[in-house]
Amino acid sequence: MVELTETELKAAVTIFGDRLDLAKRYVEHLATSGTERGLIGPREVPRLWSRHVLNCAVIESEISHGSHVADVGSGAGLPGLCLAIARPDLELTLIEPLERRVIWLQEVVDDLGLDNVTVMRTRAELAVGMVTADVVTARAVSALSNLAGLTIPLLAGQGEVVAIKGRSAHEEIDKAAKVIRKLGGVETSVVVVGQELLEEPTTVVRIIVRSAQKIA
């Protein structure tokens, strides 16, 4: 059992509410089969709540009610499964190319009974046309200049990218600005989320997308 500190518990209760037990079961999956199968490093187990699950789940405040969310490079379900647990109103599509990760994700989805999640084994660029999302999320996938091309096309001309980034977020935006504009990004900003809940709040790059056709 991965114990929560008092601060982590307060944040977890705020974010997950009456679904906290589901979040705890997810963390146990991460700590056991997730580490055994190489989805999470063993050294990460003591900080699964703070560094991974809460860090991801807190971005739920940036996503509108009832949105279809595509999580690119979902890996261990970060942030996709965190959002599915925290927000049963959301429809999640987890996009992951590696078979062993897809198998694990499906096992966790089945065990937790998450009926708002679909797991797809494919690459993000191949999912265009098969998946049309309102919001696309990503964490630790790629630099923003490359990530923009993997995420924005899944919005089919309108929606938002909510990408979890680190301290270099502003720098990445500067480098990716031309690519983002070319793909239909009309506004890009850095948002710090969870300052009142987490010891280390989460930095998010938010890209608002509207194509010329949609504007017309």
N, CA, C and O of each residue as an XYZ file, in Angstrom:
864
protein
N       0.846     -1.200      0.000
C       0.000      0.000      0.000
C       0.878      1.246      0.000
O       1.741      1.403      0.864
N       0.657      2.135     -0.975
C       1.411      3.383     -1.049
C       0.692      4.418     -0.189
O      -0.413      4.853     -0.514
N       1.329      4.801      0.902
C       0.688      5.712      1.849
C       0.690      7.152      1.326
O       1.593      7.571      0.602
N      -0.342      7.886      1.712
C      -0.425      9.307      1.372
C      -0.001     10.146      2.567
O      -0.333      9.816      3.706
N       0.729     11.227      2.319
C       1.001     12.181      3.380
C      -0.285     12.968      3.638
O      -1.252     12.866      2.884
N      -0.277     13.741      4.699
C      -1.467     14.535      5.030
C      -1.800     15.525      3.906
O      -2.966     15.708      3.556
N      -0.772     16.154      3.352
C      -0.972     17.115      2.250
C      -1.512     16.415      1.011
O      -2.423     16.916      0.352
N      -0.936     15.241      0.698
C      -1.391     14.478     -0.468
C      -2.833     14.026     -0.306
O      -3.616     14.082     -1.254
N      -3.183     13.580      0.889
C      -4.548     13.107      1.149
C      -5.552     14.232      0.968
O      -6.616     14.034      0.380
N      -5.214     15.412      1.473
C      -6.109     16.565      1.332
C      -6.333     16.883     -0.143
O      -7.462     17.133     -0.566
N      -5.254     16.870     -0.922
C      -5.361     17.143     -2.358
C      -6.163     16.052     -3.060
O      -7.002     16.341     -3.913
N      -5.900     14.795     -2.696
C      -6.579     13.661     -3.335
C      -8.074     13.682     -3.063
O      -8.870     13.389     -3.956
N      -8.461     14.020     -1.855
C      -9.883     14.103     -1.504
C     -10.556     15.218     -2.315
O     -11.674     15.055     -2.805
N      -9.862     16.347     -2.447
C     -10.406     17.481     -3.204
C     -10.602     17.116     -4.678
O     -11.629     17.441     -5.273
N      -9.611     16.437     -5.258
C      -9.645     16.136     -6.691
C     -10.546     14.944     -7.016
O     -11.335     14.997     -7.959
N     -10.424     13.869     -6.231
C     -11.128     12.622     -6.575
C     -12.467     12.445     -5.855
O     -13.316     11.679     -6.311
N     -12.659     13.133     -4.757
C     -13.938     13.046     -4.039
C     -14.295     11.616     -3.680
O     -13.481     10.889     -3.111
N     -15.530     11.209     -4.018
C     -15.991      9.870     -3.651
C     -15.383      8.770     -4.524
O     -15.708      7.595     -4.354
N     -14.505      9.143     -5.452
C     -13.807      8.156     -6.276
C     -12.355      7.961     -5.819
O     -11.530      7.417     -6.553
N     -12.061      8.409     -4.608
C     -10.702      8.286     -4.076
C     -10.255      6.829     -3.993
O      -9.090      6.526     -4.252
N     -11.167      5.923     -3.634
C     -10.792      4.502     -3.549
C     -10.339      3.961     -4.907
O      -9.429      3.135     -4.980
N     -10.982      4.434     -5.984
C     -10.546      4.034     -7.329
C      -9.137      4.538     -7.607
O      -8.311      3.826     -8.178
N      -8.874      5.773     -7.198
C      -7.536      6.340     -7.388
C      -6.499      5.543     -6.605
O      -5.392      5.311     -7.091
N      -6.854      5.128     -5.406
C      -5.928      4.325     -4.590
C      -5.642      2.983     -5.258
O      -4.506      2.510     -5.249
N      -6.669      2.376     -5.834
C      -6.465      1.098     -6.534
C      -5.584      1.284     -7.763
O      -4.757      0.426     -8.073
N      -5.758      2.396     -8.457
C      -4.907      2.701     -9.609
C      -3.447      2.842     -9.179
O      -2.545      2.323     -9.837
N      -3.227      3.541     -8.080
C      -1.856      3.711     -7.570
C      -1.245      2.365     -7.199
O      -0.054      2.141     -7.411
N      -2.060      1.467     -6.645
C      -1.552      0.122     -6.321
C      -1.149     -0.631     -7.590
O      -0.146     -1.345     -7.595
N      -1.919     -0.476     -8.656
C      -1.532     -1.069     -9.945
C      -0.189     -0.514    -10.411
O       0.680     -1.263    -10.857
N      -0.026      0.806    -10.305
C       1.240      1.432    -10.699
C       2.405      0.884     -9.882
O       3.475      0.600    -10.419
N       2.182      0.739     -8.575
C       3.248      0.320     -7.663
C       3.616     -1.149     -7.811
O       4.732     -1.545     -7.474
N       2.690     -1.957     -8.311
C       2.942     -3.402     -8.413
C       3.204     -3.806     -9.865
O       4.355     -3.845    -10.300
N       2.155     -4.103    -10.604
C       2.343     -4.564    -11.987
C       2.947     -3.478    -12.872
O       3.647     -3.782    -13.838
N       2.679     -2.210    -12.545
C       3.239     -1.114    -13.333
C       4.752     -1.065    -13.273
O       5.413     -0.795    -14.276
N       5.304     -1.328    -12.090
C       6.771     -1.349    -11.959
C       7.338     -2.662    -12.481
O       8.400     -2.683    -13.104
N       6.624     -3.761    -12.223
C       7.103     -5.080    -12.683
C       7.232     -5.120    -14.204
O       8.119     -5.786    -14.738
N       6.339     -4.400    -14.907
C       6.351     -4.423    -16.378
C       7.056     -3.215    -16.996
O       7.009     -3.006    -18.208
N       7.702     -2.433    -16.149
C       8.533     -1.352    -16.658
C       7.813     -0.090    -17.077
O       8.376      0.721    -17.813
N       6.574      0.101    -16.626
C       5.866      1.341    -16.958
C       6.241      2.474    -16.007
O       6.169      3.651    -16.358
N       6.636      2.096    -14.814
C       7.055      3.065    -13.794
C       8.348      2.546    -13.174
O       8.461      1.354    -12.886
N       9.321      3.425    -12.967
C      10.569      3.013    -12.328
C      10.360      2.731    -10.855
O       9.590      3.437    -10.203
N      11.026      1.713    -10.304
C      10.854      1.356     -8.883
C      11.105      2.522     -7.930
O      10.468      2.615     -6.881
N      12.018      3.399     -8.284
C      12.330      4.544     -7.417
C      11.186      5.545     -7.337
O      11.149      6.385     -6.437
N      10.250      5.455     -8.281
C       9.135      6.401     -8.305
C       8.010      6.012     -7.350
O       7.126      6.820     -7.067
N       8.041      4.779     -6.856
C       6.919      4.293     -6.037
C       6.610      5.187     -4.831
O       5.440      5.493     -4.604
N       7.609      5.622     -4.046
C       7.277      6.464     -2.884
C       6.641      7.801     -3.244
O       5.980      8.416     -2.407
N       6.833      8.261     -4.489
C       6.277      9.561     -4.875
C       5.238      9.442     -5.992
O       5.033     10.374     -6.769
N       4.591      8.284     -6.054
C       3.558      8.092     -7.069
C       2.430      9.110     -6.939
O       1.943      9.641     -7.938
N       2.022      9.377     -5.707
C       0.915     10.323     -5.521
C       1.334     11.734     -5.900
O       0.691     12.370     -6.735
N       2.399     12.224     -5.295
C       2.757     13.635     -5.476
C       3.274     13.945     -6.864
O       2.830     14.904     -7.495
N       4.210     13.142     -7.344
C       4.892     13.471     -8.593
C       4.121     13.038     -9.835
O       4.290     13.613    -10.910
N       3.285     12.033     -9.684
C       2.633     11.473    -10.859
C       1.110     11.652    -10.843
O       0.574     12.393    -11.667
N       0.414     10.992     -9.932
C      -1.052     10.948     -9.989
C      -1.690     12.316     -9.701
O      -2.524     12.783    -10.476
N      -1.310     12.945     -8.612
C      -1.893     14.253     -8.291
C      -1.412     15.318     -9.266
O      -2.170     16.203     -9.662
N      -0.155     15.223     -9.643
C       0.424     16.147    -10.632
C      -0.365     16.141    -11.930
O      -0.522     17.177    -12.577
N      -0.864     14.959    -12.309
C      -1.663     14.825    -13.537
C      -3.129     15.144    -13.302
O      -3.743     15.875    -14.080
N      -3.689     14.599    -12.237
C      -5.134     14.722    -12.012
C      -5.581     16.162    -11.814
O      -6.720     16.507    -12.131
N      -4.706     16.995    -11.299
C      -5.075     18.375    -10.993
C      -5.431     19.175    -12.243
O      -6.088     20.212    -12.144
N      -5.003     18.707    -13.423
C      -5.333     19.444    -14.650
C      -6.795     19.281    -15.048
O      -7.244     19.889    -16.019
N      -7.542     18.463    -14.306
C      -8.968     18.296    -14.617
C      -9.701     19.633    -14.545
O     -10.732     19.818    -15.191
N      -9.162     20.563    -13.754
C      -9.803     21.877    -13.624
C      -9.733     22.687    -14.914
O     -10.448     23.676    -15.070
N      -8.865     22.264    -15.842
C      -8.694     22.981    -17.111
C      -9.555     22.400    -18.239
O      -9.483     22.865    -19.377
N     -10.366     21.388    -17.926
C     -11.114     20.675    -18.970
C     -12.619     20.835    -18.753
O     -13.134     20.573    -17.666
N     -13.305     21.266    -19.795
C     -14.749     21.535    -19.710
C     -15.557     20.257    -19.498
O     -15.144     19.168    -19.895
N     -16.708     20.415    -18.868
C     -17.606     19.298    -18.576
C     -18.013     18.575    -19.871
O     -18.340     19.203    -20.878
N     -17.980     17.244    -19.811
C     -18.462     16.425    -20.923
C     -17.539     16.338    -22.125
O     -17.946     15.849    -23.179
N     -16.316     16.798    -21.990
C     -15.381     16.787    -23.122
C     -14.928     15.379    -23.492
O     -14.845     14.492    -22.642
N     -14.638     15.194    -24.778
C     -13.951     13.995    -25.247
C     -12.466     14.324    -25.239
O     -12.013     15.223    -25.949
N     -11.714     13.588    -24.430
C     -10.282     13.854    -24.250
C      -9.463     12.719    -24.850
O      -9.692     11.549    -24.543
N      -8.511     13.068    -25.701
C      -7.562     12.083    -26.223
C      -6.238     12.288    -25.503
O      -5.702     13.396    -25.476
N      -5.718     11.221    -24.923
C      -4.443     11.275    -24.197
C      -3.373     10.619    -25.060
O      -3.396      9.406    -25.272
N      -2.438     11.421    -25.555
C      -1.428     10.949    -26.498
C      -0.212     10.390    -25.754
O       0.313     11.020    -24.837
N       0.222      9.197    -26.164
C       1.354      8.553    -25.498
C       1.022      8.245    -24.051
O       1.777      8.583    -23.139
N      -0.114      7.601    -23.853
C      -0.684      7.470    -22.509
C       0.197      6.691    -21.533
O       0.169      6.959    -20.331
N       0.976      5.733    -22.031
C       1.940      5.032    -21.172
C       1.298      4.329    -20.001
O       0.602      3.327    -20.165
N       1.537      4.864    -18.809
C       0.970      4.291    -17.592
C      -0.354      4.955    -17.214
O      -0.812      4.847    -16.076
N      -0.962      5.644    -18.185
C      -2.246      6.291    -17.914
C      -2.110      7.667    -17.296
O      -3.023      8.160    -16.632
N      -0.955      8.285    -17.523
C      -0.680      9.608    -16.972
C      -0.644     10.637    -18.098
O       0.298     10.622    -18.890
N      -1.612     11.513    -18.203
C      -2.685     11.785    -17.234
C      -4.029     11.108    -17.509
O      -4.969     11.299    -16.738
N      -4.149     10.322    -18.587
C      -5.442      9.819    -19.031
C      -6.277      9.120    -17.972
O      -7.437      9.476    -17.764
N      -5.701      8.127    -17.296
C      -6.483      7.392    -16.297
C      -6.783      8.256    -15.075
O      -7.834      8.107    -14.452
N      -5.872      9.152    -14.734
C      -6.118     10.072    -13.608
C      -7.363     10.912    -13.892
O      -8.202     11.115    -13.014
N      -7.470     11.395    -15.127
C      -8.627     12.210    -15.510
C      -9.905     11.379    -15.551
O     -10.968     11.849    -15.145
N      -9.801     10.151    -16.039
C     -10.980      9.275    -16.121
C     -11.543      8.977    -14.742
O     -12.757      8.878    -14.567
N     -10.652      8.832    -13.761
C     -11.090      8.554    -12.388
C     -11.669      9.823    -11.752
O     -12.724      9.777    -11.119
N     -10.983     10.940    -11.920
C     -11.422     12.188    -11.282
C     -12.694     12.740    -11.898
O     -13.495     13.386    -11.221
N     -12.878     12.477    -13.203
C     -13.978     13.105    -13.938
C     -14.771     12.086    -14.755
O     -14.510     11.914    -15.946
N     -15.734     11.409    -14.130
C     -16.545     10.430    -14.862
C     -17.376     11.053    -15.983
O     -17.908     10.333    -16.829
N     -17.494     12.391    -16.000
C     -18.243     13.056    -17.077
C     -17.443     13.109    -18.375
O     -18.014     13.356    -19.437
N     -16.135     12.883    -18.306
C     -15.286     12.952    -19.490
C     -15.259     11.616    -20.222
O     -15.390     10.554    -19.613
N     -15.086     11.688    -21.540
C     -14.858     10.491    -22.345
C     -13.377     10.489    -22.722
O     -12.891     11.427    -23.354
N     -12.670      9.442    -22.336
C     -11.225      9.368    -22.555
C     -10.857      8.356    -23.625
O     -11.356      7.231    -23.617
N      -9.993      8.747    -24.539
C      -9.375      7.812    -25.472
C      -7.876      7.827    -25.201
O      -7.214      8.847    -25.386
N      -7.350      6.694    -24.763
C      -5.923      6.587    -24.461
C      -5.203      6.052    -25.692
O      -5.470      4.936    -26.136
N      -4.295      6.844    -26.240
C      -3.579      6.479    -27.466
C      -2.152      6.089    -27.094
O      -1.384      6.911    -26.595
N      -1.808      4.830    -27.342
C      -0.496      4.296    -26.938
C      -0.040      3.265    -27.967
O      -0.776      2.320    -28.250
N       1.166      3.425    -28.538
C       1.617      2.505    -29.583
C       2.204      1.180    -29.090
O       2.201      0.197    -29.831
N       2.710      1.137    -27.847
C       3.400     -0.071    -27.390
C       2.435     -1.102    -26.810
O       1.651     -0.794    -25.913
N       2.498     -2.320    -27.325
C       1.535     -3.363    -26.956
C       1.529     -3.664    -25.465
O       0.458     -3.782    -24.868
N       2.708     -3.793    -24.845
C       2.728     -4.172    -23.420
C       2.060     -3.103    -22.554
O       1.445     -3.415    -21.534
N       2.186     -1.848    -22.966
C       1.524     -0.772    -22.227
C       0.017     -0.803    -22.456
O      -0.763     -0.581    -21.529
N      -0.384     -1.076    -23.678
C      -1.810     -1.151    -24.008
C      -2.477     -2.277    -23.219
O      -3.575     -2.104    -22.689
N      -1.812     -3.426    -23.145
C      -2.354     -4.561    -22.391
C      -2.533     -4.179    -20.926
O      -3.565     -4.467    -20.321
N      -1.523     -3.532    -20.369
C      -1.595     -3.115    -18.962
C      -2.713     -2.099    -18.746
O      -3.497     -2.224    -17.806
N      -2.783     -1.111    -19.601
C      -3.839     -0.093    -19.487
C      -5.228     -0.724    -19.513
O      -6.095     -0.358    -18.719
N      -5.438     -1.673    -20.428
C      -6.745     -2.319    -20.537
C      -7.057     -3.135    -19.288
O      -8.202     -3.168    -18.838
N      -6.051     -3.791    -18.730
C      -6.251     -4.553    -17.490
C      -6.703     -3.637    -16.349
O      -7.601     -3.981    -15.581
N      -6.068     -2.469    -16.252
C      -6.417     -1.517    -15.190
C      -7.821     -0.948    -15.415
O      -8.613     -0.850    -14.478
N      -8.119     -0.579    -16.642
C      -9.455     -0.055    -16.981
C     -10.526     -1.079    -16.613
O     -11.554     -0.728    -16.034
N     -10.282     -2.344    -16.952
C     -11.250     -3.409    -16.648
C     -11.395     -3.610    -15.146
O     -12.507     -3.755    -14.638
N     -10.265     -3.620    -14.434
C     -10.309     -3.849    -12.994
C     -11.030     -2.720    -12.264
O     -11.771     -2.964    -11.312
N     -10.812     -1.482    -12.713
C     -11.437     -0.337    -12.050
C     -12.861     -0.079    -12.547
O     -13.582      0.740    -11.978
N     -13.262     -0.785    -13.613
C     -14.607     -0.614    -14.151
C     -14.842      0.771    -14.740
O     -15.919      1.347    -14.584
N     -13.831      1.298    -15.414
C     -13.931      2.633    -15.995
C     -14.620      2.556    -17.359
O     -13.990      2.233    -18.366
N     -15.906      2.852    -17.376
C     -16.664      2.728    -18.623
C     -16.565      3.977    -19.500
O     -17.209      4.056    -20.546
N     -15.758      4.953    -19.072
C     -15.578      6.162    -19.878
C     -14.212      6.185    -20.570
O     -13.739      7.243    -20.983
N     -13.582      5.010    -20.695
C     -12.239      4.923    -21.277
C     -12.186      3.928    -22.431
O     -12.705      2.816    -22.334
N     -11.547      4.350    -23.529
C     -11.224      3.464    -24.644
C      -9.714      3.476    -24.821
O      -9.103      4.543    -24.880
N      -9.110      2.298    -24.906
C      -7.665      2.195    -25.118
C      -7.402      1.830    -26.575
O      -7.940      0.846    -27.081
N      -6.574      2.624    -27.244
C      -6.261      2.380    -28.655
C      -4.770      2.121    -28.818
O      -3.940      2.911    -28.367
N      -4.435      1.007    -29.468
C      -3.033      0.764    -29.779
C      -2.730      1.336    -31.167
O      -3.003      0.708    -32.190
N      -2.166      2.530    -31.175
C      -1.790      3.171    -32.426
C      -0.896      4.361    -32.104
O      -0.747      4.743    -30.943
N      -0.310      4.936    -33.133
C       0.459      6.155    -32.981
C      -0.481      7.349    -33.170
O      -1.481      7.252    -33.882
N      -0.160      8.449    -32.544
C      -1.038      9.622    -32.595
C      -1.312     10.064    -34.022
O      -2.444     10.404    -34.366
N      -0.274     10.060    -34.855
C      -0.451     10.537    -36.224
C      -1.360      9.621    -37.048
O      -1.976     10.058    -38.020
N      -1.437      8.344    -36.650
C      -2.311      7.398    -37.360
C      -3.746      7.445    -36.844
O      -4.665      6.935    -37.485
N      -3.927      8.063    -35.676
C      -5.269      8.144    -35.077
C      -6.092      9.300    -35.642
O      -7.295      9.392    -35.397
N      -5.436     10.181    -36.400
C      -6.152     11.313    -36.994
C      -7.219     10.776    -37.958
O      -6.925      9.966    -38.836
N      -8.443     11.236    -37.780
C      -9.552     10.728    -38.594
C     -10.332      9.641    -37.875
O     -11.540      9.503    -38.068
N      -9.628      8.856    -37.033
C     -10.315      7.846    -36.219
C     -10.792      8.450    -34.901
O     -11.812      8.036    -34.351
N     -10.046      9.426    -34.404
C     -10.367     10.083    -33.135
C     -10.515     11.578    -33.377
O      -9.630     12.213    -33.950
N     -11.638     12.136    -32.940
C     -11.810     13.583    -32.972
C     -12.131     14.032    -31.557
O     -13.203     13.740    -31.028
N     -11.192     14.746    -30.952
C     -11.312     15.115    -29.545
C     -11.630     16.596    -29.372
O     -11.391     17.410    -30.264
N     -12.173     16.924    -28.204
C     -12.353     18.324    -27.805
C     -11.084     18.854    -27.150
O     -10.734     20.028    -27.269
N     -10.403     17.931    -26.447
C      -9.174     18.271    -25.732
C      -8.172     17.143    -25.957
O      -8.534     15.967    -25.935
N      -6.913     17.508    -26.174
C      -5.849     16.503    -26.265
C      -4.846     16.765    -25.142
O      -4.378     17.890    -24.964
N      -4.525     15.723    -24.393
C      -3.554     15.843    -23.308
C      -2.297     15.053    -23.630
O      -2.311     14.144    -24.461
N      -1.215     15.412    -22.960
C       0.045     14.685    -23.116
C       0.946     15.041    -21.950
O       0.868     16.136    -21.392
N       1.804     14.092    -21.594
C       2.793     14.327    -20.538
C       4.058     13.562    -20.900
O       4.013     12.368    -21.196
N       5.181     14.260    -20.875
C       6.487     13.639    -21.104
C       6.538     12.851    -22.406
O       7.117     11.766    -22.463
N       5.929     13.405    -23.451
C       5.917     12.725    -24.744
C       7.019     13.242    -25.648
O       7.792     12.458    -26.199
N       7.098     14.562    -25.805
C       8.033     15.135    -26.764
C       8.120     16.636    -26.544
O       7.274     17.219    -25.865
N       9.149     17.267    -27.120
C       9.232     18.730    -27.091
C       8.024     19.304    -27.816
O       7.486     18.678    -28.729
N       7.602     20.482    -27.412
C       6.365     21.065    -27.926
C       6.394     21.260    -29.441
O       5.360     21.145    -30.099
N       7.554     21.549    -29.990
C       7.653     21.747    -31.440
C       7.266     20.484    -32.208
O       6.741     20.566    -33.319
N       7.524     19.323    -31.618
C       7.114     18.050    -32.213
C       5.725     17.634    -31.722
O       4.920     17.105    -32.488
N       5.459     17.876    -30.451
C       4.196     17.475    -29.835
C       2.997     18.159    -30.495
O       1.925     17.565    -30.608
N       3.177     19.394    -30.927
C       2.082     20.120    -31.577
C       1.545     19.351    -32.783
O       0.335     19.289    -33.004
N       2.449     18.772    -33.552
C       2.047     18.010    -34.737
C       1.391     16.684    -34.416
O       0.692     16.117    -35.256
N       1.610     16.180    -33.200
C       1.000     14.919    -32.777
C      -0.369     15.129    -32.136
O      -1.205     14.226    -32.130
N      -0.588     16.321    -31.599
C      -1.807     16.559    -30.816
C      -2.856     17.391    -31.554
O      -4.027     17.014    -31.592
N      -2.446     18.514    -32.138
C      -3.408     19.440    -32.739
C      -4.269     18.793    -33.831
O      -5.467     19.070    -33.885
N      -3.703     17.933    -34.715
C      -4.548     17.322    -35.749
C      -5.701     16.473    -35.195
O      -6.695     16.265    -35.891
N      -5.584     15.986    -33.966
C      -6.651     15.178    -33.364
C      -7.867     16.016    -32.967
O      -8.914     15.471    -32.614
N      -7.726     17.333    -33.027
C      -8.832     18.230    -32.685
C      -9.719     18.544    -33.887
O     -10.790     19.132    -33.733
N      -9.278     18.156    -35.077
C     -10.044     18.393    -36.313
C     -10.463     19.853    -36.465
O     -11.585     20.152    -36.874
N      -9.552     20.745    -36.132
C      -9.794     22.162    -36.402
C     -10.308     22.996    -35.256
O     -10.328     24.224    -35.348
N     -10.728     22.353    -34.165
C     -11.234     23.149    -33.049
C     -11.114     22.403    -31.730
O     -11.503     21.240    -31.625
N     -10.566     23.087    -30.717
C     -10.430     22.483    -29.399
C      -9.214     23.016    -28.677
O      -8.737     24.114    -28.965
N      -8.711     22.224    -27.726
C      -7.581     22.667    -26.921
C      -6.597     21.526    -26.693
O      -6.981     20.368    -26.533
N      -5.327     21.886    -26.684
C      -4.276     20.985    -26.223
C      -3.928     21.405    -24.802
O      -3.701     22.587    -24.541
N      -3.883     20.444    -23.880
C      -3.470     20.707    -22.499
C      -2.301     19.764    -22.217
O      -2.493     18.592    -21.893
N      -1.084     20.301    -22.346
C       0.121     19.478    -22.223
C       0.852     19.804    -20.931
O       1.151     20.965    -20.650
N       1.136     18.767    -20.145
C       1.877     18.956    -18.906
C       3.356     19.123    -19.248
O       3.954     18.275    -19.910
N       3.925     20.217    -18.789
C       5.314     20.547    -19.098
C       6.062     20.943    -17.833
O       5.480     21.043    -16.753
N       7.356     21.167    -17.986
C       8.182     21.572    -16.849
C       8.549     23.043    -16.897
O       7.831     23.864    -17.468
N       9.675     23.356    -16.290
C      10.089     24.762    -16.160
C      10.453     25.406    -17.494
O      10.500     26.632    -17.601
N      10.709     24.593    -18.498
C      11.113     25.136    -19.805
C       9.916     25.439    -20.714
O      10.085     25.628    -21.918
N       8.725     25.484    -20.150
C       7.502     25.646    -20.944
C       7.537     26.886    -21.836
O       7.214     26.808    -23.021
N       7.927     28.026    -21.271
C       7.954     29.267    -22.054
C       8.934     29.158    -23.216
O       8.659     29.600    -24.332
N      10.074     28.562    -22.925
C      11.105     28.369    -23.950
C      10.580     27.475    -25.075
O      10.800     27.756    -26.253
N       9.887     26.400    -24.705
C       9.333     25.483    -25.707
C       8.289     26.182    -26.575
O       8.216     25.940    -27.780
N       7.489     27.042    -25.966
C       6.469     27.779    -26.733
C       7.144     28.669    -27.775
O       6.701     28.736    -28.922
N       8.205     29.343    -27.376
C       8.926     30.221    -28.320
C       9.437     29.424    -29.519
O       9.326     29.871    -30.660
N       9.991     28.252    -29.257
C      10.549     27.427    -30.334
C       9.454     26.832    -31.230
O       9.680     26.586    -32.415
N       8.284     26.607    -30.661
C       7.208     25.928    -31.402
C       6.190     26.889    -32.012
O       5.251     26.454    -32.678
N       6.369     28.184    -31.793
C       5.339     29.167    -32.165
C       4.897     29.064    -33.623
O       3.700     29.074    -33.909
N       5.849     28.965    -34.541
C       5.508     28.914    -35.972
C       4.712     27.657    -36.311
O       3.724     27.712    -37.044
N       5.153     26.527    -35.768
C       4.462     25.248    -36.023
C       3.037     25.305    -35.489
O       2.096     24.874    -36.156
N       2.889     25.834    -34.293
C       1.561     25.919    -33.661
C       0.618     26.781    -34.495
O      -0.532     26.405    -34.725
N       1.102     27.937    -34.947
C       0.270     28.817    -35.771
C      -0.131     28.137    -37.078
O      -1.275     28.235    -37.520
N       0.828     27.449    -37.683
C       0.573     26.761    -38.959
C      -0.513     25.697    -38.801
O      -1.289     25.462    -39.727
N      -0.572     25.061    -37.651
C      -1.531     23.985    -37.403
C      -2.890     24.491    -36.921
O      -3.809     23.699    -36.713
N      -3.018     25.805    -36.743
C      -4.308     26.362    -36.328
C      -4.372     26.851    -34.901
O      -5.439     27.229    -34.416
N      -3.234     26.848    -34.220
C      -3.207     27.371    -32.854
C      -3.329     28.877    -32.854
O      -2.510     29.562    -33.466
N      -4.340     29.410    -32.175
C      -4.572     30.854    -32.182
C      -4.141     31.520    -30.873
O      -3.984     32.739    -30.807
N      -3.954     30.704    -29.838
C      -3.533     31.261    -28.550
C      -2.796     30.184    -27.760
O      -3.311     29.082    -27.570
N      -1.591     30.510    -27.304
C      -0.800     29.562    -26.522
C      -0.386     30.236    -25.216
O       0.115     31.361    -25.223
N      -0.593     29.549    -24.106
C      -0.266     30.141    -22.810
C       0.263     29.084    -21.846
O       0.074     27.883    -22.041
N       0.929     29.565    -20.805
C       1.393     28.692    -19.721
C       0.483     28.921    -18.517
O       0.287     30.054    -18.078
N      -0.059     27.845    -18.002
C      -0.958     27.920    -16.843
C      -0.369     27.068    -15.723
O       0.021     25.921    -15.944
N      -0.311     27.634    -14.529
C       0.151     26.872    -13.359
C      -1.083     26.434    -12.576
O      -1.888     27.261    -12.146
N      -1.216     25.123    -12.398
C      -2.436     24.546    -11.818
C      -2.119     23.875    -10.480
O      -1.071     23.251    -10.320
N      -3.031     24.012     -9.532
C      -2.906     23.294     -8.262
C      -2.049     23.957     -7.218
O      -1.554     23.295     -6.307
N      -1.863     25.266     -7.337
C      -1.010     25.963     -6.369
C      -1.533     25.863     -4.941
O      -0.763     25.844     -3.981
N      -2.869     25.800     -4.820
C      -3.466     25.735     -3.482
C      -3.546     24.305     -2.941
O      -3.907     24.097     -1.782
N      -3.207     23.317     -3.783
C      -3.343     21.918     -3.382
C      -2.010     21.171     -3.272
O      -1.823     20.347     -2.376
N      -1.096     21.467     -4.183
C       0.127     20.667     -4.289
C       1.354     21.445     -3.833
O       1.443     22.660     -4.010
N       2.300     20.716     -3.241
C       3.552     21.351     -2.842
C       4.311     21.837     -4.074
O       4.945     22.892     -4.056
N       4.231     21.040     -5.153
C       4.794     21.467     -6.433
C       3.657     21.513     -7.450
O       3.245     20.470     -7.958
N       3.144     22.702     -7.754
C       2.028     22.792     -8.706
C       2.443     22.333    -10.104
O       3.629     22.218    -10.410
N       1.453     22.079    -10.932
C       1.670     21.534    -12.274
C       1.684     22.655    -13.307
O       0.815     23.527    -13.312
N       2.686     22.615    -14.179
C       2.787     23.596    -15.258
C       2.196     22.997    -16.532
O       2.567     21.904    -16.958
N       1.277     23.735    -17.122
C       0.575     23.256    -18.305
C       0.743     24.261    -19.449
O       0.651     25.473    -19.255
N       0.989     23.725    -20.637
C       0.917     24.557    -21.843
C      -0.447     24.318    -22.467
O      -0.825     23.185    -22.765
N      -1.174     25.405    -22.655
C      -2.522     25.311    -23.221
C      -2.531     25.968    -24.595
O      -2.138     27.126    -24.739
N      -2.972     25.236    -25.587
C      -3.061     25.753    -26.952
C      -4.529     25.732    -27.383
O      -5.162     24.677    -27.415
N      -5.050     26.893    -27.706
C      -6.416     26.976    -28.223
C      -6.341     26.928    -29.744
O      -5.595     27.683    -30.366
N      -7.119     26.035    -30.325
C      -7.055     25.775    -31.770
C      -8.380     26.114    -32.439
O      -9.446     25.677    -32.004
N      -8.290     26.900    -33.501
C      -9.449     27.160    -34.354
C      -8.924     27.311    -35.776
O      -8.096     28.182    -36.044
N      -9.387     26.495    -36.659
C      -8.959     26.605    -38.063
C      -9.740     27.724    -38.740
O     -10.778     28.161    -38.242
N      -9.234     28.178    -39.875
C      -9.910     29.232    -40.639
C     -11.320     28.812    -41.024
O     -12.244     29.625    -41.009
N     -11.483     27.527    -41.371
C     -12.792     27.024    -41.767
C     -13.780     27.089    -40.603
O     -14.943     27.457    -40.771
N     -13.275     26.712    -39.390
C     -14.165     26.732    -38.225
C     -14.564     28.164    -37.855
O     -15.699     28.423    -37.454
N     -13.589     29.107    -38.002
C     -13.882     30.494    -37.682
C     -14.954     31.037    -38.629
O     -15.860     31.760    -38.215
N     -14.831     30.674    -39.900
C     -15.802     31.103    -40.905
C     -17.167     30.479    -40.628
O     -18.120     30.723    -41.369
